[in-house]
Amino acid sequence: MAEYSFVFDIAARVLGKLGSLALHEISLAYGLRNELQKIQQTASDIKAVLLDAEEQQVKNHQVSVWLGKLKDVLYDVDDVLDEFECEALRQQVVSRGSIIRKGR
């Protein structure tokens, strides 16, 4: 049960990041809007499946193994989203800095 709860929390965090304004800005800048929407839908689907996996985990060892693998994948997705958010914020800082310099 603890494994399920932990994976569900990671999935929720990933969904939250997928909805962030910074991530949407960077996805538009790099032409990744469709890919971001696909990832968002997949993450929502995974979250829905996790609700059923809670009950199945107790009865089926394979579900428990699958949850462990899913946890690893979600961590990787979380890391990639962090990198995108950092890049978006970096670009905002750079663009604001150039606006301030132009105004002086």
PyMOL commands that set and color helices and strands:
alter all, ss='L'
color gray80, all
select helices_A, chain A and resi 2-18+21-29+33-59+61-103
alter helices_A, ss='H'
color red, helices_A
deselect
rebuild
show_as cartoon
